[in-house]
Amino acid sequence: MSRIVAQNVSPVRDCVPLYDRRQVVEVSSPTFAELLKNVGDIAGAGDDETPVHQVLTMDPPPQHSIPFVLSFTNLTYSVRVRRKVAFPANSGRQNSARETSPTSTKVLLNDISGEARDGELLAVLGASGSGKSTLIDALANRIAKESLKGAMRLNGEQLYSKLLKVISAYVMQDDLLYPMLTVEETLMFSAEFRLPRTLSKSKKKARVQALIDQLGLRNAAKTVIGNEGHRGVSGGERRRVSIGIDIIHDPIILFLDEPTSGLDSTSAFMMIKVLQRIAQSGSIVIMSIHQPSYRILGLLDRLIFLSRGQTVFSGSPLNLPQFFADFGHPIPENENRTEFALDLIRELEGSPGGTKTLVDFNRTWQNTKRNSEATTARYDLSLKEAISASISRGKLVPGATNDAANPTAMVPTFANPIWTEMAVLSKRSITNSWRMPEIFAVRFGAVMVTGFILATMFWRLDNSPKGIRERLGFFAFAMSTTYYTCADALPVFIQERYIFMRETAYNAYRRSSYCLSHALVSIPSLIFLALSFAALTFWAVGLDGGVSGFLFYFAVILASFWAGNSFVTFLSGIVPHVMLGYTIVVAILAYFLLFSGFFMNRDRIPSYWIWFHYLSLVKYPYEAVLQNEFGDPTKCFIRGVQLFDNSPLGDVPNPLKEKLLGSISQTLNLRITSSTCVTTGVDILVQQGITQLNKWNCLWVTIAWGFFFRILFYFSLLLGSKNKRR
């Protein structure tokens, strides 16, 4: 018998399931979206984590059922593992060869079959290493197609990857959230991604508020998520937020990997209760769970017990006592059935024959049960008809088309256009960063301290030969510093990597949108840093060019920050760990400086290393600022006796230097006096080997390097974030 019960201690009432444990009922449940529209708060709710709610009036449910049945048959998945090479001291040749075999095959899933029904909770149980998470990944299309054998069907039709992405959601075991966003903001950003722009802002907010009530998060709505350094919501609340961001668009299928992991018994029960309501609202909910309590077991509709990748039981929890009684191990009264089953499975796994007898018995028992009663769920509608009807009821993304000829085309691949995704991503990133000002403050402090040291160290350089050498050192250090200070961009994406992978795995937004917004968000801070550094050093050092020279100097500094930030961002897309990334960044930037042309002119670099000179990111801004400083052919840097300043004759008295100039003049037949200009800025550029590109071309090349590394970053995301097992 199906029933509707109104409770005053839960967010919503229990809904009519599409199936009970024995038969298919003919009354359909309201969708989750409909439930959300009929939830309200009771005034004066207490301060408990789960607020008190009441159920508002609701229209009677439609009379025609729209069930979905996800069936999977013969799922098999194996991986190659490397064996440790061992050389036993006392063993035969044959045994030694066996133990030193380089690879072996490990079967993680072995011929798994079952079904999950609309309106029910399907739980996958087993000990650690039994294959629970692997089965969830297989059903959620997180295993490469060529590696997974078997078939998955929804309402009897093959379920393609593209369609599965838009009608399902996957909640990972770890709660991957932005720490400085509040619960309400986190869900609102998810709504901006998942719900189309055709839905008004007010309706999106209303949906978020209803979801907060549904998840029991009203008291925590304005609290930040938090992390190790910032206190935030509790573990149970974080878990419900993780679920909320994936069900905001009301998916047909919801996958969860260990949703109760790390929660106390009460929080775990509340979590499964929320999932039960989501299932009863018209969704297929499939989850892995380690060891459910007695109360949680009462909420589950179907169980699959796994042992080393094989099914040892599949069916209703109500059938567990009869199953183990028939197997010869009856469950004692007043004992948790799942605990007894898991203990027995572990005991069998440690026996010589393993769980083979239980696997064989389950297969026989299931066949007998199928012959005695109709256990396979029936569905009244084809997949096309069911999805079409669900869309018309608002089950999927609002605004989806109703193309009955092609179920994949009924829902868009992405809910929003690229510019909307970029705007939401940028707003989220700025909001999260704005609440952690210490990160930017440290970077700004590093730039300003470096600029202050350079400004005071190279204060008011003159136009003498020593001033030339000091200018060259200042430019080389300043340009390389702009790249080193960009290293703080490295942990940004590494920390966000798994959030990005989770969100893009089910088409929350495009990878290109993330790359573009990531670049746009970084530009304002780069402009501020470049302007501060340029203003602090340009006039203090006494660089040439006036206002126009300062503007070009600022442009080169900004281009250097841009190229350095893009380079480090690209590295963050390919390195897995922050410390490894820092090691690579520091080493490569040192090589860039070495081959920039400061320590050795281009014509003196060995031919087998000259290619690195042209790849050096420091080369082009270094040459650009040198040309900005020494590009004026009328400005003289060495006159008369200054010619001897960089030679062993630099310490001799000036009268003797003048006599030497006279001798040189007679020899060269060229009059050289103390005021004669011997070396101009152009001569210095020639001496430094800067003759190939003018300063504007060097600026454009530096900017182009930044765009090039952003493109490489995009491809690293495209190729390296598939989030699938091989």
SEVEX-803852 format. One record per residue (C-alpha): residue in one letter; x, y, z. Coordinates in Angstrom, 1 decimal. Layout:
BEGIN
A/X/Y/Z
...
***
This chain:
BEGIN
M/0.0/0.0/0.0
S/1.3/3.4/-0.9
R/0.8/6.3/1.4
I/1.5/10.0/1.9
V/2.5/11.1/5.4
A/3.0/14.7/6.6
Q/5.6/15.0/9.3
N/6.5/18.0/11.3
V/10.1/17.1/11.8
S/11.3/16.6/8.3
P/11.7/18.9/5.3
V/9.0/17.2/3.2
R/6.5/14.4/3.5
D/7.2/10.9/2.4
C/6.1/10.5/-1.2
V/4.4/7.7/-3.0
P/7.1/5.4/-4.4
L/6.7/4.3/-8.0
Y/7.4/0.7/-6.8
D/7.1/-1.0/-3.4
R/9.2/-4.0/-2.7
R/6.8/-6.5/-4.2
Q/4.9/-4.8/-7.0
V/4.6/-1.8/-9.3
V/2.1/0.7/-8.2
E/0.1/2.7/-10.6
V/0.2/6.1/-8.9
S/3.1/8.4/-9.9
S/5.1/10.4/-7.4
P/5.4/14.2/-7.7
T/8.8/15.3/-9.1
F/11.5/16.7/-6.9
A/10.9/20.1/-8.4
E/7.2/19.9/-7.5
L/8.2/18.9/-3.9
L/10.5/21.9/-3.7
K/7.7/24.3/-4.5
N/5.6/23.0/-1.6
V/8.0/23.3/1.3
G/7.9/26.0/3.9
D/9.3/26.8/7.3
I/7.3/26.7/10.5
A/7.7/30.0/12.3
G/9.8/29.8/15.4
A/11.9/26.8/14.4
G/14.5/25.7/16.9
D/18.2/26.0/16.6
D/18.7/22.3/15.7
E/20.8/21.5/12.7
T/17.7/20.2/10.9
P/14.9/22.9/11.2
V/11.3/22.1/11.7
H/9.1/22.2/8.5
Q/5.6/21.8/7.5
V/4.0/20.7/4.2
L/2.0/23.2/2.2
T/-0.9/22.4/0.0
M/-0.1/20.3/-3.1
D/-2.0/19.5/-6.2
P/-2.9/15.8/-6.4
P/-0.3/13.7/-8.3
P/-0.9/12.9/-12.0
Q/-2.6/9.6/-12.5
H/-0.2/8.2/-15.2
S/3.0/6.7/-13.9
I/6.3/7.5/-15.6
P/8.7/4.9/-14.2
F/12.4/4.5/-15.1
V/14.2/1.2/-14.7
L/18.0/1.1/-15.1
S/19.2/-2.4/-15.7
F/22.8/-3.5/-16.0
T/24.0/-7.0/-17.1
N/27.3/-8.8/-17.0
L/29.4/-5.8/-16.0
T/33.0/-6.9/-16.0
Y/36.1/-4.8/-15.4
S/39.7/-5.7/-14.9
V/43.0/-3.8/-14.7
R/46.6/-4.7/-15.2
V/48.7/-4.4/-12.1
R/52.5/-4.5/-11.8
R/53.9/-7.2/-9.6
K/56.8/-6.6/-7.3
V/60.0/-8.2/-8.6
A/61.2/-10.7/-6.0
F/64.3/-12.8/-6.0
P/63.9/-15.6/-3.3
A/67.1/-16.9/-2.0
N/66.0/-20.5/-1.9
S/63.5/-21.2/-4.6
G/63.4/-23.1/-7.9
R/63.7/-21.5/-11.3
Q/60.0/-21.9/-12.1
N/58.9/-20.3/-8.8
S/61.3/-17.4/-9.3
A/60.0/-16.8/-12.9
R/56.4/-16.7/-11.6
E/57.1/-14.2/-8.9
T/59.0/-11.9/-11.2
S/56.3/-11.6/-13.8
P/56.0/-7.9/-14.7
T/52.2/-7.6/-14.8
S/49.1/-9.5/-13.9
T/45.3/-8.9/-14.3
K/43.1/-8.1/-11.4
V/39.4/-8.5/-11.8
L/37.5/-5.7/-10.0
L/34.0/-6.5/-11.3
N/33.1/-10.0/-12.4
D/29.8/-10.4/-14.2
I/27.7/-8.1/-12.1
S/24.0/-7.8/-13.0
G/21.0/-6.0/-11.4
E/18.5/-3.2/-11.8
A/17.7/0.0/-10.1
R/14.1/1.4/-10.1
D/12.6/4.8/-10.1
G/11.5/5.7/-6.6
E/13.8/3.3/-4.8
L/17.1/3.3/-3.0
L/19.7/0.8/-4.3
A/22.6/0.3/-2.0
V/25.9/-1.5/-2.9
L/27.5/-3.0/0.2
G/30.7/-4.9/0.9
A/34.0/-4.8/2.7
S/36.8/-2.5/1.7
G/38.1/-3.6/-1.7
S/35.0/-5.5/-2.6
G/34.3/-3.3/-5.7
K/31.6/-1.0/-4.3
S/33.0/2.3/-5.7
T/34.1/0.6/-8.9
L/30.5/-0.6/-9.5
I/29.2/3.0/-8.9
D/31.8/4.3/-11.3
A/30.9/1.8/-13.9
L/27.2/2.7/-13.7
A/28.0/6.4/-13.7
N/30.1/6.1/-16.9
R/33.4/6.9/-15.1
I/35.2/3.9/-16.6
A/36.5/4.0/-20.1
K/34.2/2.4/-22.6
E/36.9/0.1/-24.0
S/37.7/-1.2/-20.5
L/34.2/-2.0/-19.2
K/32.4/-5.0/-20.6
G/28.6/-5.5/-20.3
A/25.6/-3.4/-21.0
M/23.5/-0.8/-19.3
R/19.9/0.0/-20.4
L/17.4/2.5/-19.3
N/13.8/1.3/-19.9
G/15.2/-1.4/-22.1
E/17.2/0.9/-24.4
Q/20.9/1.3/-24.5
L/22.1/4.2/-22.3
Y/24.6/6.3/-24.2
S/27.3/8.4/-22.4
K/26.0/11.8/-23.8
L/22.5/11.1/-22.5
L/23.6/9.8/-19.2
K/25.6/13.0/-18.5
V/22.6/15.3/-18.8
I/20.0/13.1/-16.9
S/22.3/12.0/-14.0
A/24.5/13.4/-11.3
Y/27.4/11.9/-9.3
V/28.3/12.8/-5.7
M/31.9/12.0/-4.9
Q/33.0/10.6/-1.5
D/35.0/13.7/-0.7
D/33.1/17.0/-0.2
L/34.8/19.2/-2.8
L/33.6/22.7/-2.2
Y/34.9/26.3/-2.3
P/35.7/27.0/1.4
M/34.8/30.7/1.5
L/31.4/30.5/-0.1
T/28.3/30.2/2.1
V/25.9/27.3/1.7
E/23.4/29.5/0.0
E/26.0/30.9/-2.4
T/27.3/27.5/-3.2
L/23.9/26.2/-4.2
M/23.1/29.4/-6.0
F/26.2/29.1/-8.2
S/25.2/25.5/-8.9
A/21.8/26.7/-10.0
E/23.4/29.3/-12.3
F/25.3/26.5/-13.9
R/22.6/23.9/-14.1
L/19.5/25.9/-14.8
P/19.1/27.7/-18.1
R/19.2/31.5/-18.5
T/15.5/31.3/-19.6
L/14.6/30.7/-16.0
S/14.4/34.1/-14.1
K/16.8/35.0/-11.3
S/13.9/35.0/-8.8
K/12.8/31.5/-9.8
K/16.4/30.2/-9.4
K/16.6/31.8/-6.0
A/13.3/30.3/-5.0
R/14.5/26.9/-6.1
V/17.6/27.2/-4.1
Q/15.7/28.3/-1.0
A/13.4/25.3/-1.3
L/16.4/23.0/-1.7
I/17.9/24.4/1.4
D/14.7/23.5/3.3
Q/14.6/20.1/1.7
L/18.2/19.4/2.8
G/17.7/20.7/6.3
L/20.2/23.5/5.8
R/18.2/26.6/6.8
N/20.2/27.4/9.9
A/23.5/27.0/8.0
A/22.4/28.9/4.9
K/24.6/32.0/5.7
T/27.5/30.0/7.0
V/30.7/29.5/4.9
I/31.7/26.0/4.0
G/35.0/26.4/5.7
N/38.2/24.4/5.7
E/41.1/23.6/8.0
G/41.9/27.3/8.5
H/38.4/28.7/8.5
R/35.6/27.3/10.7
G/32.4/26.5/8.7
V/29.6/24.1/8.6
S/29.5/20.6/10.2
G/30.4/17.4/8.4
G/26.8/16.4/7.9
E/25.9/19.8/6.5
R/28.9/19.7/4.1
R/27.7/16.3/2.9
R/24.2/17.6/2.2
V/25.6/20.6/0.4
S/27.6/18.3/-1.8
I/24.4/16.4/-2.7
G/22.5/19.7/-3.2
I/24.8/21.1/-5.8
D/24.3/17.9/-7.9
I/20.5/17.6/-7.5
I/19.6/21.3/-8.2
H/18.7/20.4/-11.7
D/16.6/17.4/-10.6
P/18.4/14.5/-12.2
I/16.7/11.3/-13.1
I/19.6/9.2/-11.9
L/21.7/10.1/-8.8
F/24.9/8.2/-8.0
L/26.6/8.6/-4.6
D/29.9/7.1/-3.4
E/29.8/6.5/0.3
P/27.4/9.4/1.2
T/27.6/8.5/4.9
S/31.4/8.3/5.1
G/32.7/10.2/8.2
L/29.3/10.9/9.6
D/27.9/10.0/13.0
S/24.9/7.6/13.1
T/22.3/10.3/13.4
S/23.7/12.4/10.6
A/24.0/9.3/8.5
F/20.4/8.4/9.1
M/19.3/12.0/8.2
M/21.4/11.8/5.0
I/19.8/8.5/3.9
K/16.3/10.0/4.8
V/17.0/12.9/2.4
L/18.1/10.5/-0.3
Q/14.9/8.5/0.2
R/12.8/11.6/-0.4
I/14.8/12.4/-3.5
A/14.2/8.8/-4.8
Q/10.5/9.0/-3.9
S/10.2/12.3/-5.8
G/10.9/10.3/-9.0
S/14.6/9.6/-9.2
I/16.8/6.5/-9.3
V/19.2/6.7/-6.4
I/22.2/4.3/-6.4
M/24.8/4.5/-3.7
S/27.6/2.6/-2.1
I/27.6/2.3/1.7
H/30.0/0.6/4.0
Q/28.0/-0.7/6.9
P/24.4/0.7/7.4
S/22.8/0.8/10.8
Y/19.5/-0.9/11.5
R/17.6/2.3/11.0
I/19.3/3.0/7.7
L/18.6/-0.6/6.5
G/14.9/0.1/7.0
L/15.1/3.0/4.4
L/16.8/0.9/1.7
D/14.7/-0.8/-1.0
R/17.3/-3.0/-2.8
L/20.8/-4.3/-1.8
I/23.7/-5.7/-3.7
F/26.4/-7.4/-1.6
L/29.8/-7.6/-3.3
S/32.8/-9.7/-2.5
R/36.0/-9.3/-4.5
G/34.0/-8.0/-7.5
Q/31.3/-10.7/-7.4
T/27.7/-10.6/-6.4
V/26.9/-12.6/-3.2
F/23.4/-11.2/-2.7
S/21.0/-9.1/-4.7
G/17.5/-8.2/-3.7
S/15.3/-6.6/-1.1
P/16.6/-6.3/2.5
L/13.4/-8.2/3.5
N/14.8/-11.3/1.8
L/18.1/-11.4/3.7
P/16.8/-13.7/6.6
Q/15.3/-16.2/4.2
F/18.4/-16.1/1.9
F/20.9/-16.8/4.7
A/18.6/-19.4/6.3
D/18.5/-21.3/3.0
F/22.3/-21.0/2.8
G/22.5/-22.7/6.2
H/23.5/-19.6/8.2
P/20.3/-18.2/9.7
I/20.5/-14.6/11.0
P/20.0/-14.6/14.8
E/17.2/-12.5/16.2
N/17.9/-8.9/17.2
E/21.0/-8.8/15.2
N/21.7/-6.3/12.4
R/21.2/-8.2/9.2
T/23.8/-6.3/7.2
E/26.5/-6.7/9.9
F/25.8/-10.4/10.1
A/26.0/-10.7/6.3
L/29.3/-8.7/6.1
D/30.8/-10.7/8.9
L/29.9/-14.0/7.2
I/31.3/-12.7/3.9
R/34.6/-11.7/5.5
E/34.8/-15.1/7.2
L/34.2/-16.9/3.9
E/36.8/-14.7/2.1
G/39.4/-15.9/4.6
S/38.5/-19.6/4.0
P/40.3/-21.7/1.4
G/37.4/-21.8/-1.0
G/36.6/-18.1/-0.6
T/33.0/-16.9/-1.3
K/32.6/-19.2/-4.3
T/29.9/-21.3/-2.5
L/28.0/-18.1/-1.6
V/28.3/-16.7/-5.2
D/27.0/-20.0/-6.6
F/24.2/-20.3/-4.1
N/23.1/-16.7/-4.8
R/22.9/-17.4/-8.5
T/20.8/-20.5/-7.9
W/18.6/-18.8/-5.4
Q/18.0/-15.8/-7.7
N/17.0/-18.1/-10.5
T/14.5/-19.9/-8.3
K/13.1/-16.7/-7.0
R/12.6/-15.4/-10.6
N/10.7/-18.6/-11.5
S/8.5/-18.3/-8.5
E/7.5/-14.7/-8.7
A/7.8/-11.8/-11.2
T/10.7/-9.7/-9.8
T/11.7/-7.8/-12.9
A/10.2/-4.3/-12.9
R/8.0/-3.4/-15.8
Y/7.8/0.0/-17.3
D/4.9/1.3/-19.2
L/6.7/3.8/-21.4
S/9.6/3.6/-23.8
L/12.7/5.7/-23.0
K/11.7/8.4/-25.4
E/8.2/8.6/-24.1
A/9.4/8.6/-20.4
I/11.9/11.4/-20.9
S/9.5/13.4/-22.9
A/6.8/13.1/-20.2
S/9.4/13.9/-17.5
I/10.5/17.0/-19.3
S/6.9/18.1/-19.6
R/6.5/17.7/-15.8
G/9.7/19.7/-15.1
K/11.7/16.8/-14.1
L/14.8/17.7/-16.1
V/16.4/21.0/-16.9
P/13.6/23.5/-17.6
G/13.5/24.8/-21.1
A/14.6/21.5/-22.6
T/13.1/20.6/-25.9
N/10.5/17.9/-26.3
D/12.0/16.0/-29.2
A/10.4/12.6/-28.9
A/12.3/11.3/-31.9
N/15.7/11.7/-30.2
P/15.9/11.4/-26.4
T/19.5/12.8/-26.5
A/18.3/16.0/-28.1
M/15.6/16.6/-25.5
V/18.0/18.1/-23.0
P/20.8/20.4/-24.0
T/24.4/19.4/-23.6
F/25.0/22.5/-21.5
A/22.3/24.5/-19.8
N/23.8/27.9/-20.6
P/25.8/29.6/-23.4
I/29.5/30.1/-22.9
W/29.3/33.8/-21.9
T/26.9/33.0/-19.1
E/29.1/30.2/-17.8
M/32.1/32.6/-17.9
A/30.2/35.3/-16.0
V/29.1/32.8/-13.3
L/32.6/31.2/-13.0
S/34.2/34.6/-12.7
K/31.8/35.8/-10.1
R/32.4/32.6/-8.0
S/36.1/32.9/-8.3
I/36.2/36.5/-7.3
T/33.8/35.9/-4.4
N/35.9/33.1/-3.0
S/39.2/35.0/-3.5
W/37.8/38.2/-2.0
R/37.2/36.5/1.3
M/40.8/35.3/1.5
P/42.6/38.7/1.0
E/45.7/37.4/2.7
I/46.6/35.5/-0.5
F/46.7/38.6/-2.7
A/48.2/40.6/0.2
V/51.2/38.3/0.4
R/51.7/38.4/-3.4
F/51.4/42.2/-3.4
G/53.8/42.5/-0.5
A/56.4/40.3/-2.3
V/56.1/42.5/-5.4
M/56.4/45.7/-3.4
V/59.3/44.6/-1.3
T/61.1/43.5/-4.4
G/60.4/46.8/-6.1
F/61.5/48.7/-3.0
I/64.8/46.8/-2.8
L/65.5/47.4/-6.5
A/64.5/51.1/-6.3
T/66.8/51.7/-3.4
M/69.6/49.4/-4.6
F/69.7/51.0/-8.1
W/68.8/54.6/-7.0
R/69.2/57.2/-9.7
L/71.7/55.4/-12.0
D/73.9/57.7/-14.0
N/74.9/57.4/-17.6
S/78.4/56.2/-17.0
P/79.9/52.9/-18.1
K/79.2/51.6/-14.6
G/75.6/52.9/-14.9
I/75.2/50.8/-18.1
R/76.3/47.6/-16.3
E/74.0/48.4/-13.4
R/71.1/49.0/-15.7
L/71.6/45.7/-17.4
G/71.6/44.0/-14.0
F/68.5/45.8/-12.9
F/66.5/44.9/-16.0
A/67.6/41.2/-15.9
F/66.6/40.9/-12.2
A/63.4/42.9/-12.6
M/62.1/40.9/-15.6
S/62.9/37.5/-13.9
T/61.2/38.7/-10.7
T/58.0/39.2/-12.5
Y/58.0/35.5/-13.4
Y/59.0/34.3/-10.0
T/56.2/36.2/-8.3
C/53.7/34.5/-10.5
A/54.5/31.1/-8.9
D/51.6/31.7/-6.5
A/49.2/30.9/-9.3
L/50.4/27.3/-9.2
P/48.2/26.0/-6.3
V/45.1/27.7/-7.5
F/44.0/25.1/-10.1
I/45.7/22.2/-8.3
Q/43.4/22.9/-5.3
E/40.4/23.3/-7.7
R/41.2/20.4/-10.0
Y/38.8/17.9/-8.5
I/36.0/20.5/-8.2
F/36.5/21.3/-11.9
M/36.6/17.6/-12.8
R/33.4/16.9/-10.8
E/31.5/19.8/-12.4
T/32.6/19.3/-16.0
A/32.1/15.5/-15.8
Y/28.4/16.1/-15.9
N/28.3/19.2/-18.2
A/27.9/21.9/-15.6
Y/29.9/24.1/-17.9
R/32.4/23.9/-20.7
R/36.2/23.5/-20.2
S/36.7/26.5/-22.5
S/34.5/28.6/-20.2
Y/36.7/27.8/-17.3
C/39.9/28.6/-19.1
L/38.6/32.0/-20.4
S/37.2/33.0/-17.0
H/40.3/31.9/-15.3
A/42.3/34.2/-17.5
L/39.9/37.1/-17.2
V/39.8/36.9/-13.4
S/43.6/37.1/-13.2
I/44.0/40.2/-15.4
P/42.8/42.9/-12.8
S/45.3/41.8/-10.2
L/48.1/41.6/-12.8
I/47.4/45.1/-13.9
F/47.5/46.4/-10.3
L/50.7/44.5/-9.5
A/52.4/45.7/-12.8
L/51.4/49.3/-12.2
S/52.6/49.3/-8.6
F/55.9/47.7/-9.5
A/56.5/50.0/-12.5
A/55.6/53.2/-10.6
L/57.9/52.2/-7.7
T/61.0/51.5/-9.8
F/60.8/53.6/-13.0
W/61.5/57.0/-11.6
A/63.5/55.8/-8.6
V/66.0/54.1/-10.8
G/66.1/57.0/-13.2
L/65.0/55.2/-16.4
D/64.8/57.0/-19.7
G/61.8/57.9/-21.8
G/59.5/60.1/-19.8
V/55.8/59.4/-19.7
S/55.8/57.4/-23.0
G/58.8/55.4/-21.7
F/57.0/54.7/-18.4
L/53.9/53.5/-20.2
F/55.9/51.1/-22.4
Y/57.8/49.9/-19.3
F/54.5/49.3/-17.6
A/53.2/47.4/-20.6
V/56.2/45.1/-20.6
I/55.9/44.4/-16.9
L/52.2/43.6/-17.4
A/53.0/41.4/-20.4
S/55.6/39.6/-18.3
F/53.1/39.0/-15.5
W/50.6/37.7/-18.0
A/53.1/35.3/-19.7
G/54.4/34.1/-16.3
N/50.9/33.6/-14.9
S/49.8/31.7/-18.0
F/53.0/29.6/-17.9
V/52.5/28.6/-14.2
T/48.8/28.0/-14.8
F/49.6/25.6/-17.6
L/52.0/23.7/-15.3
S/49.3/23.5/-12.7
G/47.2/21.6/-15.3
I/49.8/18.9/-15.8
V/51.5/18.5/-12.4
P/49.6/16.6/-9.7
H/51.2/18.1/-6.6
V/52.0/21.7/-5.5
M/55.6/20.9/-4.3
L/56.4/19.1/-7.5
G/55.0/22.1/-9.4
Y/57.1/24.6/-7.4
T/60.3/22.6/-8.1
I/59.6/22.6/-11.8
V/58.7/26.3/-11.9
V/61.8/27.4/-10.1
A/64.1/25.3/-12.2
I/62.6/26.3/-15.6
L/62.5/30.0/-14.7
A/66.2/29.8/-13.7
Y/66.9/28.3/-17.1
F/64.9/31.1/-18.8
L/67.1/33.7/-17.1
L/70.3/31.8/-17.9
F/69.5/31.8/-21.6
S/67.9/35.3/-21.8
G/71.0/36.9/-23.1
F/72.1/38.7/-20.0
F/74.8/36.3/-18.9
M/75.9/35.5/-22.4
N/75.2/37.2/-25.7
R/73.2/35.4/-28.3
D/76.2/35.0/-30.6
R/78.2/33.4/-27.8
I/75.6/30.8/-26.8
P/76.6/27.3/-28.1
S/74.6/26.2/-31.1
Y/73.2/23.2/-29.4
W/71.5/25.5/-26.7
I/70.5/28.3/-29.0
W/66.9/26.9/-29.2
F/66.5/27.5/-25.5
H/67.4/31.1/-26.0
Y/64.4/31.6/-28.2
L/62.1/29.8/-25.9
S/63.2/31.8/-22.9
L/60.3/33.9/-21.5
V/62.7/36.3/-20.0
K/64.5/37.1/-23.3
Y/61.7/39.1/-24.9
P/60.7/41.5/-22.1
Y/64.4/41.9/-21.2
E/65.2/43.0/-24.8
A/62.1/45.2/-24.9
V/63.0/47.2/-21.8
L/66.7/47.5/-22.9
Q/65.5/49.0/-26.2
N/63.1/51.3/-24.4
E/66.1/52.5/-22.3
F/68.9/52.6/-24.9
G/66.9/53.1/-28.1
D/67.6/56.8/-28.3
P/70.5/57.2/-30.8
T/71.1/60.8/-29.6
K/71.7/59.8/-26.0
C/75.4/59.3/-25.1
F/76.5/56.9/-22.4
I/80.3/57.0/-22.8
R/82.3/60.2/-23.5
G/86.0/60.7/-23.9
V/88.1/59.4/-21.0
Q/85.1/57.3/-19.8
L/86.2/54.9/-22.5
F/88.8/53.5/-20.1
D/86.5/53.1/-17.1
N/85.8/49.4/-17.7
S/89.5/48.6/-18.4
P/92.7/48.2/-16.3
L/93.4/51.9/-17.2
G/90.3/53.1/-15.4
D/92.3/54.0/-12.2
V/95.0/56.1/-13.9
P/94.8/59.9/-13.5
N/92.6/61.9/-16.0
P/95.6/63.8/-17.5
L/97.2/60.6/-18.5
K/93.8/59.4/-19.9
E/93.6/62.5/-22.0
K/97.1/61.9/-23.4
L/96.1/58.4/-24.3
L/93.0/59.8/-26.1
G/95.3/62.1/-28.0
S/97.5/59.1/-29.1
I/94.4/57.2/-30.1
S/93.2/60.1/-32.1
Q/96.4/60.5/-34.0
T/96.5/56.7/-34.7
L/92.9/56.7/-35.9
N/93.1/60.0/-37.6
L/90.0/60.9/-35.7
R/89.7/63.7/-33.1
I/88.5/62.3/-29.8
T/88.2/64.8/-26.9
S/86.8/64.5/-23.3
S/83.4/65.5/-24.6
T/83.3/63.3/-27.7
C/80.5/60.6/-27.5
V/82.1/57.3/-27.9
T/79.2/55.0/-27.2
T/75.4/55.7/-27.7
G/72.5/53.6/-26.6
V/72.3/52.0/-30.0
D/75.9/50.9/-29.7
I/75.1/49.2/-26.3
L/72.2/47.3/-27.9
V/74.5/46.0/-30.7
Q/77.1/45.0/-28.1
Q/74.3/43.0/-26.2
G/73.3/41.3/-29.5
I/69.8/42.9/-29.5
T/69.4/43.4/-33.2
Q/66.7/41.0/-34.4
L/63.4/42.4/-33.0
N/62.3/45.9/-32.1
K/60.8/46.7/-28.8
W/57.2/46.5/-30.0
N/57.7/43.0/-31.5
C/59.3/41.9/-28.2
L/56.2/43.1/-26.4
W/53.8/41.3/-28.8
V/55.9/38.1/-28.5
T/55.7/38.2/-24.7
I/51.9/38.7/-24.9
A/51.6/35.9/-27.4
W/53.5/33.5/-25.1
G/50.8/34.2/-22.5
F/48.0/33.2/-25.0
F/50.0/30.2/-26.1
F/50.3/28.8/-22.6
R/46.6/29.5/-22.0
I/45.8/27.4/-25.0
L/48.1/24.6/-23.7
F/46.3/24.9/-20.4
Y/43.0/24.3/-22.2
F/44.3/21.2/-23.9
S/45.7/19.9/-20.6
L/42.2/20.2/-19.2
L/40.7/18.6/-22.2
L/43.1/15.6/-22.2
G/43.9/15.3/-18.5
S/40.5/15.7/-16.8
K/38.5/12.9/-18.3
N/37.9/11.6/-14.8
K/37.5/8.0/-16.0
R/39.3/4.8/-15.1
R/41.2/3.0/-17.7
***
